[in-house]
Amino acid sequence: MTKIKFLLSLVILAVFYSCSDTNVIQNLPEDTETAAPVPGYFKKRVLIEDYTGTWCGNCTRVAYAIDQMYEQSDKVVSIAIHNGNDPYHFANYQPLKDMILPPGVDLELPQSRLNRTIVWTSPEPFNLAQAKALTGNNAGLGLALASTVAEDGTVNLDVNMKFAQNYTGLKLVVYVLENHLIHSQANYTTYFGNINPVPTYEHNHVLRQNITDLLGDAITESTTAGQTVTKSFSFAMPTSVSNPANVSFVAILVNSDNLALNARAADKNEIQEFEQNP
């Protein structure tokens, strides 16, 4: 009987100390490209940021790799950030340059990053597996966008965020992109018909304007498991957009180290649902 009481005391003490411990460890599901979907978690997309230019003959190598990614996966979001003597030059690129390169290092193109901070190993068309490995079925957070574009050009955009696990220090990045821009593209590669220049090259996912800070606005609301947060934006169609019919929007959730945890793109006037596993 004394032995039983002693064992019971040990059990009670173990329970007490475990309950008083403030370090909560979440049982997180495997989040790899081939892991089975876990109920309540979200589709995980890889973000590809392509620092490029119409004058950059080697940039078609990255563009070809991105095209291949879209053909082979439905878990891709890409952004083309044009730089230099280029009709689509994104003037406010400096914070992005500072994010991906050490101080004083020139922005030599092409540059490509996965999930904002991971170097996509060159030659990118032969390293699609690196990008695919960053996709999955069990992201701990998901995004759903809803937009309307009025006749006067006013854009109303809701970015909905939902959480399956606890997060702190998150930031939200929101961009306006433009698609179907036709312009000559220098090409020093054998891709795209081995033609230099490609006279009627179609430029897609071109960054036109940031709606939040380029590195993200802090999310001050609760981002714990089970919470849903909505951020609403209203703004005029950017003057840099050539054809408002071809705009799209991208929302990215990043952590305090600027690593993208998930991203999603949406066409104008599209109302999305969360890509949450049943």
Short mmCIF file of the C-alpha atoms (twelve columns), coordinates in Angstrom:
data_MODEL
# 
_entry.id   MODEL 
# 
loop_
_atom_site.group_PDB 
_atom_site.id 
_atom_site.type_symbol 
_atom_site.label_atom_id 
_atom_site.label_alt_id 
_atom_site.label_comp_id 
_atom_site.label_asym_id 
_atom_site.label_seq_id 
_atom_site.Cartn_x 
_atom_site.Cartn_y 
_atom_site.Cartn_z 
_atom_site.pdbx_PDB_model_num 
ATOM 1   C CA . MET A 1   0.000   0.000  0.000   1 
ATOM 2   C CA . THR A 2   2.866   2.371  0.869   1 
ATOM 3   C CA . LYS A 3   4.472   1.625  -2.495  1 
ATOM 4   C CA . ILE A 4   1.239   2.457  -4.314  1 
ATOM 5   C CA . LYS A 5   0.954   5.779  -2.456  1 
ATOM 6   C CA . PHE A 6   4.543   6.634  -3.374  1 
ATOM 7   C CA . LEU A 7   3.951   5.935  -7.081  1 
ATOM 8   C CA . LEU A 8   0.745   7.957  -6.992  1 
ATOM 9   C CA . SER A 9   2.664   10.902 -5.498  1 
ATOM 10  C CA . LEU A 10  5.202   10.743 -8.320  1 
ATOM 11  C CA . VAL A 11  2.413   10.823 -10.892 1 
ATOM 12  C CA . ILE A 12  0.798   13.860 -9.226  1 
ATOM 13  C CA . LEU A 13  4.135   15.700 -9.107  1 
ATOM 14  C CA . ALA A 14  4.800   14.935 -12.775 1 
ATOM 15  C CA . VAL A 15  1.390   16.283 -13.761 1 
ATOM 16  C CA . PHE A 16  1.900   19.400 -11.644 1 
ATOM 17  C CA . TYR A 17  5.268   20.276 -13.144 1 
ATOM 18  C CA . SER A 18  4.164   19.563 -16.695 1 
ATOM 19  C CA . CYS A 19  1.120   21.827 -16.270 1 
ATOM 20  C CA . SER A 20  3.196   24.605 -14.749 1 
ATOM 21  C CA . ASP A 21  5.658   24.561 -17.658 1 
ATOM 22  C CA . THR A 22  4.895   27.517 -19.961 1 
ATOM 23  C CA . ASN A 23  6.730   26.041 -22.968 1 
ATOM 24  C CA . VAL A 24  3.927   24.509 -25.017 1 
ATOM 25  C CA . ILE A 25  5.099   22.096 -27.700 1 
ATOM 26  C CA . GLN A 26  2.686   21.694 -30.591 1 
ATOM 27  C CA . ASN A 27  2.427   18.353 -32.343 1 
ATOM 28  C CA . LEU A 28  2.958   19.583 -35.879 1 
ATOM 29  C CA . PRO A 29  2.251   17.399 -38.905 1 
ATOM 30  C CA . GLU A 30  4.861   16.546 -41.493 1 
ATOM 31  C CA . ASP A 31  4.879   19.314 -44.086 1 
ATOM 32  C CA . THR A 32  6.733   17.926 -47.064 1 
ATOM 33  C CA . GLU A 33  5.855   17.761 -50.736 1 
ATOM 34  C CA . THR A 34  4.598   14.168 -50.449 1 
ATOM 35  C CA . ALA A 35  3.144   14.170 -46.920 1 
ATOM 36  C CA . ALA A 36  -0.510  13.189 -46.662 1 
ATOM 37  C CA . PRO A 37  -2.897  16.085 -45.934 1 
ATOM 38  C CA . VAL A 38  -3.833  16.479 -42.281 1 
ATOM 39  C CA . PRO A 39  -7.330  17.794 -41.508 1 
ATOM 40  C CA . GLY A 40  -7.387  21.480 -40.600 1 
ATOM 41  C CA . TYR A 41  -4.072  22.378 -42.258 1 
ATOM 42  C CA . PHE A 42  -3.580  24.214 -45.546 1 
ATOM 43  C CA . LYS A 43  -2.105  23.875 -49.024 1 
ATOM 44  C CA . LYS A 44  1.427   25.251 -48.963 1 
ATOM 45  C CA . ARG A 45  2.654   27.192 -51.988 1 
ATOM 46  C CA . VAL A 46  6.241   28.090 -52.786 1 
ATOM 47  C CA . LEU A 47  6.905   31.772 -53.483 1 
ATOM 48  C CA . ILE A 48  9.347   32.517 -56.323 1 
ATOM 49  C CA . GLU A 49  10.649  36.073 -56.597 1 
ATOM 50  C CA . ASP A 50  12.397  36.658 -59.905 1 
ATOM 51  C CA . TYR A 51  14.657  39.717 -60.083 1 
ATOM 52  C CA . THR A 52  14.746  40.294 -63.814 1 
ATOM 53  C CA . GLY A 53  14.846  42.733 -66.741 1 
ATOM 54  C CA . THR A 54  13.800  42.874 -70.374 1 
ATOM 55  C CA . TRP A 55  17.444  43.706 -71.174 1 
ATOM 56  C CA . CYS A 56  18.833  40.727 -69.224 1 
ATOM 57  C CA . GLY A 57  19.632  37.935 -71.665 1 
ATOM 58  C CA . ASN A 58  20.291  35.325 -68.979 1 
ATOM 59  C CA . CYS A 59  17.065  36.078 -67.118 1 
ATOM 60  C CA . THR A 60  15.133  33.891 -69.545 1 
ATOM 61  C CA . ARG A 61  16.755  30.916 -67.818 1 
ATOM 62  C CA . VAL A 62  14.848  31.678 -64.618 1 
ATOM 63  C CA . ALA A 63  11.693  32.567 -66.538 1 
ATOM 64  C CA . TYR A 64  11.786  29.174 -68.260 1 
ATOM 65  C CA . ALA A 65  12.194  27.436 -64.883 1 
ATOM 66  C CA . ILE A 66  9.180   29.330 -63.516 1 
ATOM 67  C CA . ASP A 67  7.106   28.287 -66.530 1 
ATOM 68  C CA . GLN A 68  8.102   24.683 -65.863 1 
ATOM 69  C CA . MET A 69  7.095   25.012 -62.220 1 
ATOM 70  C CA . TYR A 70  3.625   26.235 -63.183 1 
ATOM 71  C CA . GLU A 71  3.274   23.328 -65.612 1 
ATOM 72  C CA . GLN A 72  4.297   20.760 -63.017 1 
ATOM 73  C CA . SER A 73  2.739   22.086 -59.810 1 
ATOM 74  C CA . ASP A 74  -0.387  23.949 -58.666 1 
ATOM 75  C CA . LYS A 75  1.454   25.221 -55.585 1 
ATOM 76  C CA . VAL A 76  3.408   28.115 -57.070 1 
ATOM 77  C CA . VAL A 77  3.210   31.900 -56.670 1 
ATOM 78  C CA . SER A 78  5.705   33.970 -58.653 1 
ATOM 79  C CA . ILE A 79  6.585   37.663 -58.771 1 
ATOM 80  C CA . ALA A 80  8.731   39.322 -61.457 1 
ATOM 81  C CA . ILE A 81  10.652  42.295 -60.047 1 
ATOM 82  C CA . HIS A 82  12.031  44.253 -63.001 1 
ATOM 83  C CA . ASN A 83  15.099  46.425 -62.620 1 
ATOM 84  C CA . GLY A 84  17.194  48.723 -64.767 1 
ATOM 85  C CA . ASN A 85  16.548  50.269 -68.202 1 
ATOM 86  C CA . ASP A 86  13.231  48.520 -68.460 1 
ATOM 87  C CA . PRO A 87  9.655   49.704 -69.100 1 
ATOM 88  C CA . TYR A 88  8.527   47.696 -66.071 1 
ATOM 89  C CA . HIS A 89  11.274  48.905 -63.726 1 
ATOM 90  C CA . PHE A 90  10.132  48.747 -60.105 1 
ATOM 91  C CA . ALA A 91  11.587  51.941 -58.665 1 
ATOM 92  C CA . ASN A 92  11.198  51.029 -54.993 1 
ATOM 93  C CA . TYR A 93  13.339  47.887 -55.179 1 
ATOM 94  C CA . GLN A 94  16.012  48.921 -52.655 1 
ATOM 95  C CA . PRO A 95  14.447  47.285 -49.549 1 
ATOM 96  C CA . LEU A 96  14.148  44.025 -51.488 1 
ATOM 97  C CA . LYS A 97  17.775  44.253 -52.615 1 
ATOM 98  C CA . ASP A 98  18.853  44.880 -49.023 1 
ATOM 99  C CA . MET A 99  16.874  41.811 -47.956 1 
ATOM 100 C CA . ILE A 100 18.570  39.398 -50.365 1 
ATOM 101 C CA . LEU A 101 22.100  40.802 -50.675 1 
ATOM 102 C CA . PRO A 102 24.788  42.085 -48.271 1 
ATOM 103 C CA . PRO A 103 25.343  45.863 -48.124 1 
ATOM 104 C CA . GLY A 104 27.373  47.232 -51.002 1 
ATOM 105 C CA . VAL A 105 26.819  44.251 -53.293 1 
ATOM 106 C CA . ASP A 106 25.367  45.174 -56.684 1 
ATOM 107 C CA . LEU A 107 22.082  43.664 -57.820 1 
ATOM 108 C CA . GLU A 108 23.379  41.576 -60.704 1 
ATOM 109 C CA . LEU A 109 20.672  39.833 -62.703 1 
ATOM 110 C CA . PRO A 110 19.302  37.267 -62.793 1 
ATOM 111 C CA . GLN A 111 18.594  36.755 -59.107 1 
ATOM 112 C CA . SER A 112 15.923  34.372 -57.876 1 
ATOM 113 C CA . ARG A 113 14.729  33.604 -54.382 1 
ATOM 114 C CA . LEU A 114 12.441  30.935 -52.984 1 
ATOM 115 C CA . ASN A 115 10.202  31.965 -50.101 1 
ATOM 116 C CA . ARG A 116 11.930  35.367 -50.151 1 
ATOM 117 C CA . THR A 117 15.322  34.420 -48.693 1 
ATOM 118 C CA . ILE A 118 16.417  31.044 -50.120 1 
ATOM 119 C CA . VAL A 119 18.722  31.170 -53.148 1 
ATOM 120 C CA . TRP A 120 17.327  29.114 -56.012 1 
ATOM 121 C CA . THR A 121 20.374  27.186 -57.149 1 
ATOM 122 C CA . SER A 122 21.504  27.897 -60.708 1 
ATOM 123 C CA . PRO A 123 20.814  26.614 -63.308 1 
ATOM 124 C CA . GLU A 124 17.227  26.857 -62.095 1 
ATOM 125 C CA . PRO A 125 15.599  24.701 -64.817 1 
ATOM 126 C CA . PHE A 126 17.657  21.775 -63.540 1 
ATOM 127 C CA . ASN A 127 16.769  22.476 -59.912 1 
ATOM 128 C CA . LEU A 128 12.981  22.422 -59.973 1 
ATOM 129 C CA . ALA A 129 13.102  19.834 -57.186 1 
ATOM 130 C CA . GLN A 130 14.495  22.474 -54.821 1 
ATOM 131 C CA . ALA A 131 11.420  24.633 -55.351 1 
ATOM 132 C CA . LYS A 132 8.983   21.729 -55.263 1 
ATOM 133 C CA . ALA A 133 10.434  20.597 -51.932 1 
ATOM 134 C CA . LEU A 134 9.153   23.837 -50.394 1 
ATOM 135 C CA . THR A 135 5.545   23.021 -51.291 1 
ATOM 136 C CA . GLY A 136 3.297   20.843 -49.168 1 
ATOM 137 C CA . ASN A 137 -0.139  19.960 -47.900 1 
ATOM 138 C CA . ASN A 138 0.154   20.912 -44.246 1 
ATOM 139 C CA . ALA A 139 0.949   24.583 -43.831 1 
ATOM 140 C CA . GLY A 140 -0.021  25.913 -40.432 1 
ATOM 141 C CA . LEU A 141 -1.617  28.987 -41.959 1 
ATOM 142 C CA . GLY A 142 -3.699  29.721 -45.014 1 
ATOM 143 C CA . LEU A 143 -4.754  32.698 -47.124 1 
ATOM 144 C CA . ALA A 144 -7.885  33.596 -49.065 1 
ATOM 145 C CA . LEU A 145 -8.280  36.815 -51.073 1 
ATOM 146 C CA . ALA A 146 -11.405 38.648 -52.166 1 
ATOM 147 C CA . SER A 147 -11.322 41.698 -54.427 1 
ATOM 148 C CA . THR A 148 -13.547 44.032 -56.378 1 
ATOM 149 C CA . VAL A 149 -12.393 46.580 -58.927 1 
ATOM 150 C CA . ALA A 150 -14.883 49.389 -59.527 1 
ATOM 151 C CA . GLU A 151 -15.372 51.198 -62.847 1 
ATOM 152 C CA . ASP A 152 -13.564 54.235 -61.450 1 
ATOM 153 C CA . GLY A 153 -10.518 52.068 -60.688 1 
ATOM 154 C CA . THR A 154 -11.014 51.803 -56.948 1 
ATOM 155 C CA . VAL A 155 -9.746  48.481 -55.638 1 
ATOM 156 C CA . ASN A 156 -11.184 46.905 -52.515 1 
ATOM 157 C CA . LEU A 157 -9.177  43.924 -51.352 1 
ATOM 158 C CA . ASP A 158 -9.701  41.685 -48.333 1 
ATOM 159 C CA . VAL A 159 -6.882  39.384 -47.270 1 
ATOM 160 C CA . ASN A 160 -8.175  36.657 -44.982 1 
ATOM 161 C CA . MET A 161 -5.722  34.664 -42.869 1 
ATOM 162 C CA . LYS A 162 -6.494  31.551 -40.867 1 
ATOM 163 C CA . PHE A 163 -4.268  29.670 -38.448 1 
ATOM 164 C CA . ALA A 164 -4.057  25.975 -37.596 1 
ATOM 165 C CA . GLN A 165 -1.219  26.478 -35.120 1 
ATOM 166 C CA . ASN A 166 0.237   29.261 -32.996 1 
ATOM 167 C CA . TYR A 167 2.408   32.002 -34.502 1 
ATOM 168 C CA . THR A 168 4.111   35.164 -33.315 1 
ATOM 169 C CA . GLY A 169 5.891   37.944 -35.174 1 
ATOM 170 C CA . LEU A 170 4.067   37.498 -38.463 1 
ATOM 171 C CA . LYS A 171 3.988   40.130 -41.214 1 
ATOM 172 C CA . LEU A 172 1.701   40.479 -44.217 1 
ATOM 173 C CA . VAL A 173 2.949   41.516 -47.662 1 
ATOM 174 C CA . VAL A 174 0.428   42.547 -50.344 1 
ATOM 175 C CA . TYR A 175 1.328   43.314 -53.965 1 
ATOM 176 C CA . VAL A 176 -0.393  44.380 -57.178 1 
ATOM 177 C CA . LEU A 177 0.896   42.527 -60.255 1 
ATOM 178 C CA . GLU A 178 0.198   42.848 -63.971 1 
ATOM 179 C CA . ASN A 179 0.073   40.051 -66.558 1 
ATOM 180 C CA . HIS A 180 0.148   39.754 -70.374 1 
ATOM 181 C CA . LEU A 181 2.633   42.545 -70.981 1 
ATOM 182 C CA . ILE A 182 4.162   42.180 -74.452 1 
ATOM 183 C CA . HIS A 183 7.691   43.506 -74.923 1 
ATOM 184 C CA . SER A 184 10.935  42.428 -76.534 1 
ATOM 185 C CA . GLN A 185 13.113  40.269 -74.254 1 
ATOM 186 C CA . ALA A 186 16.865  39.772 -74.596 1 
ATOM 187 C CA . ASN A 187 17.704  36.063 -74.651 1 
ATOM 188 C CA . TYR A 188 21.188  34.560 -74.377 1 
ATOM 189 C CA . THR A 189 19.867  31.049 -73.723 1 
ATOM 190 C CA . THR A 190 18.569  28.241 -75.902 1 
ATOM 191 C CA . TYR A 191 15.119  28.583 -74.311 1 
ATOM 192 C CA . PHE A 192 12.186  30.346 -75.989 1 
ATOM 193 C CA . GLY A 193 13.176  29.230 -79.465 1 
ATOM 194 C CA . ASN A 194 16.854  30.177 -79.158 1 
ATOM 195 C CA . ILE A 195 15.947  33.644 -80.502 1 
ATOM 196 C CA . ASN A 196 17.642  36.882 -79.410 1 
ATOM 197 C CA . PRO A 197 15.794  39.031 -78.777 1 
ATOM 198 C CA . VAL A 198 12.392  37.403 -78.388 1 
ATOM 199 C CA . PRO A 199 10.323  40.118 -80.142 1 
ATOM 200 C CA . THR A 200 6.870   39.536 -78.627 1 
ATOM 201 C CA . TYR A 201 7.725   38.027 -75.261 1 
ATOM 202 C CA . GLU A 202 4.848   37.870 -72.747 1 
ATOM 203 C CA . HIS A 203 5.825   39.173 -69.295 1 
ATOM 204 C CA . ASN A 204 3.622   37.942 -66.451 1 
ATOM 205 C CA . HIS A 205 3.384   38.424 -62.677 1 
ATOM 206 C CA . VAL A 206 5.128   41.810 -62.986 1 
ATOM 207 C CA . LEU A 207 5.308   43.723 -59.721 1 
ATOM 208 C CA . ARG A 208 3.557   47.068 -60.130 1 
ATOM 209 C CA . GLN A 209 2.952   48.337 -56.603 1 
ATOM 210 C CA . ASN A 210 3.256   47.278 -52.991 1 
ATOM 211 C CA . ILE A 211 0.152   47.910 -50.875 1 
ATOM 212 C CA . THR A 212 1.861   47.102 -47.583 1 
ATOM 213 C CA . ASP A 213 5.473   47.724 -46.683 1 
ATOM 214 C CA . LEU A 214 7.676   45.762 -49.081 1 
ATOM 215 C CA . LEU A 215 8.882   43.609 -46.192 1 
ATOM 216 C CA . GLY A 216 5.435   43.365 -44.637 1 
ATOM 217 C CA . ASP A 217 3.164   45.038 -42.104 1 
ATOM 218 C CA . ALA A 218 3.130   43.531 -38.624 1 
ATOM 219 C CA . ILE A 219 -0.016  41.593 -37.762 1 
ATOM 220 C CA . THR A 220 -1.079  42.818 -34.353 1 
ATOM 221 C CA . GLU A 221 -4.163  40.619 -33.989 1 
ATOM 222 C CA . SER A 222 -4.057  37.176 -32.404 1 
ATOM 223 C CA . THR A 223 -2.432  34.583 -34.672 1 
ATOM 224 C CA . THR A 224 -3.057  31.513 -32.546 1 
ATOM 225 C CA . ALA A 225 -4.611  28.237 -33.643 1 
ATOM 226 C CA . GLY A 226 -8.261  28.586 -34.624 1 
ATOM 227 C CA . GLN A 227 -8.110  32.351 -35.247 1 
ATOM 228 C CA . THR A 228 -9.089  34.095 -38.481 1 
ATOM 229 C CA . VAL A 229 -7.790  37.589 -39.242 1 
ATOM 230 C CA . THR A 230 -8.925  39.859 -42.079 1 
ATOM 231 C CA . LYS A 231 -7.010  42.861 -43.391 1 
ATOM 232 C CA . SER A 232 -8.950  45.180 -45.711 1 
ATOM 233 C CA . PHE A 233 -7.370  47.546 -48.235 1 
ATOM 234 C CA . SER A 234 -8.911  50.198 -50.461 1 
ATOM 235 C CA . PHE A 235 -6.754  52.007 -53.022 1 
ATOM 236 C CA . ALA A 236 -6.739  53.491 -56.496 1 
ATOM 237 C CA . MET A 237 -5.551  51.367 -59.378 1 
ATOM 238 C CA . PRO A 238 -1.788  52.049 -59.653 1 
ATOM 239 C CA . THR A 239 -0.887  54.415 -62.479 1 
ATOM 240 C CA . SER A 240 1.918   52.030 -63.463 1 
ATOM 241 C CA . VAL A 241 -0.668  49.443 -64.560 1 
ATOM 242 C CA . SER A 242 -1.041  49.419 -68.350 1 
ATOM 243 C CA . ASN A 243 -4.284  47.455 -68.504 1 
ATOM 244 C CA . PRO A 244 -6.438  47.142 -65.354 1 
ATOM 245 C CA . ALA A 245 -8.092  44.063 -66.858 1 
ATOM 246 C CA . ASN A 246 -4.815  42.185 -66.371 1 
ATOM 247 C CA . VAL A 247 -4.079  42.956 -62.716 1 
ATOM 248 C CA . SER A 248 -3.747  40.321 -60.041 1 
ATOM 249 C CA . PHE A 249 -2.936  40.391 -56.349 1 
ATOM 250 C CA . VAL A 250 -0.521  38.465 -54.159 1 
ATOM 251 C CA . ALA A 251 -0.550  38.101 -50.382 1 
ATOM 252 C CA . ILE A 252 2.400   36.647 -48.489 1 
ATOM 253 C CA . LEU A 253 2.733   35.741 -44.828 1 
ATOM 254 C CA . VAL A 254 6.310   36.000 -43.578 1 
ATOM 255 C CA . ASN A 255 7.974   35.471 -40.213 1 
ATOM 256 C CA . SER A 256 10.279  37.879 -38.394 1 
ATOM 257 C CA . ASP A 257 13.228  36.656 -40.514 1 
ATOM 258 C CA . ASN A 258 11.365  37.522 -43.760 1 
ATOM 259 C CA . LEU A 259 10.950  33.852 -44.656 1 
ATOM 260 C CA . ALA A 260 7.661   33.310 -46.501 1 
ATOM 261 C CA . LEU A 261 5.491   30.723 -44.746 1 
ATOM 262 C CA . ASN A 262 2.731   30.724 -47.356 1 
ATOM 263 C CA . ALA A 263 1.541   32.815 -50.293 1 
ATOM 264 C CA . ARG A 264 -1.434  33.074 -52.573 1 
ATOM 265 C CA . ALA A 265 -2.304  34.899 -55.798 1 
ATOM 266 C CA . ALA A 266 -5.735  35.976 -57.008 1 
ATOM 267 C CA . ASP A 267 -7.184  37.568 -60.117 1 
ATOM 268 C CA . LYS A 268 -9.224  40.750 -59.879 1 
ATOM 269 C CA . ASN A 269 -12.846 40.272 -58.758 1 
ATOM 270 C CA . GLU A 270 -11.994 36.784 -57.508 1 
ATOM 271 C CA . ILE A 271 -13.500 35.557 -54.230 1 
ATOM 272 C CA . GLN A 272 -11.417 32.763 -52.718 1 
ATOM 273 C CA . GLU A 273 -12.048 30.164 -50.047 1 
ATOM 274 C CA . PHE A 274 -9.340  28.856 -47.731 1 
ATOM 275 C CA . GLU A 275 -7.424  25.901 -49.132 1 
ATOM 276 C CA . GLN A 276 -7.922  23.950 -45.923 1 
ATOM 277 C CA . ASN A 277 -7.786  20.173 -45.668 1 
ATOM 278 C CA . PRO A 278 -11.146 18.595 -44.756 1 
# 
